[in-house]
Amino acid sequence: MQYLLLLCAIVCEVLGTLTLRVAANGRPPLYAVVAVGYVLAFVALAGSLRHGMPLGVAYGVWAAAGVALTAAASRFLFDEPLTRRMLTGIAFVMVGVLLMEIGAGH
């Protein structure tokens, strides 16, 4: 259950962030969708923690997946750059999160 809630938190955060991009470009009513996305993301993240996921692991996975998915979606939805250097940075973040998960030993 903790991983399902974490996945929900990631999806809500990414959708909220992508919607923020649209809202900031002249569609202010969408700020309500952004707020709901972020609130749901934090509620789901808290649920994941409540079900026993360690904070460092939960936050690391949430942040890394959010960065990677937002960058990839922004590339396709908004034609934003996604260079090799950026992909390398995302890979480093993911390796760091993997090491956190392994180090937690749960």
Secondary structure, 3 states (H helix, E strand, C coil): CHHHHHHHHHHHHHHHHHHHHHHHCCCHHHHHHHHHHHHHHHHHHHHHHHCCCCHHHHHHHHHHHHHHHHHHHHHHHHCCCCCHHHHHHHHHHHHHHHHHHHHHCC
